Amino acid sequence: MRITEYVLPLGENVRKRHYHKTRKGEIITFVVQMEVFLNSQWKAVIRYDSAHGFPHIDRYYPDGRKVKTELYLEFSEALILADEDIKENWKIYQRDFLEGN
């Protein structure tokens, strides 16, 4: 098994946390999460992961709400989508989170 894990700064007080595990070149689990530093702690804004055995997105809100959306993709496709989406849209996600949207 091979594990890839890193944290990448995206901007001031914003980062992406990436983790995935492969077996024989196949993704068997993953988490890609964008976080903002708010009130002296890192808070999840959007997370793509394979928990519960299926790929999905969890979107978090400052009031504590969380909305889950299932992705009907293979793990490898969902992992690529997660990295690309956060890379392209982190500023929008940050703004919406901080504004409570």
N, C-alpha and C positions, 0 to 999 in steps of 0.2 A: 504494500500500500504506500502511496505517496501523498503527502499533505503539502499544500501550498497555502501560505497565510501571510498577509501583510496589511498594514494600515497606511493609507495614502492621503496626505493633506490635499484638499480641493480648493480651499480658500481660507480666509481668516475664520477660525472657529467652526470649520466644516471639514469632515473627513469621511473617507470611505474605508470600511473594514471588509476585507475579502478573505474567505476561507473556502477551500474545497479539497475533497479527498478523492483520489482515483485508485482504482484497482484494475490492473492490466489495461491502462489507458482509458477506462470508462469512469465517468463521474458517478460516484456513489452517494455523495452528500455535498451540500454547498450552502453557504450563507454569504450574501453581499448586502451590506447595510450602510446607509448614509446616516451620519450623525451630526448634530450641532451641539456646540458647547453653550449651555444656557444655565443660569443660576448655579454656577460652579460645578456642573456635571455634564457629561456627554449624554445626550438623549437621542434615541432612535427616531428617525423621521420616516424612512422607508426601508423595508427589508425584503429582499428576495431570498427564499430559502426552500429547502426540501424537507423540512420537518413534517411529521405526520405522513411521510411516504409519498408526497406529491409536491411538485413545484407550485409556489404561490407567492403573492406579494402581501405584506402587511404594511399598511399605511397608518402612521401614528399621528395623533393630534395633541396639542399642548394640554387639553383638558382631560387627557387620559384615554380617550377613545382610540380604538384600533379597528380598522376595516381590513378584512382578508378577502383577496381575490385569487381564485384558482387560475393557474396557467395550464393550458392544455398543450404542454410541450414536453419534450424529453429533457432530462436534467441538463445535458450539455447545451441545448438550445436556450434554456432558461438562464443558465449561467452567463452565456454570451449576451443575452438580452439585458440582464441585470447590469453587467459592466458597462454596456453601451448606453443604457438609459440613464444611469447615474452620472456618467461622464458628460452626457449631453444636457441633462436637465437639472443638475444639482442646484443651480441658482434659483430656479423656479420652485423646487421643493423646499429650499431654505426659506424663501420669501413667504410661500404659502403657510409653512409651519409657524414661522414667527408672527404672521398675521392671524393665525388661528383658522386658516382655511383648509 
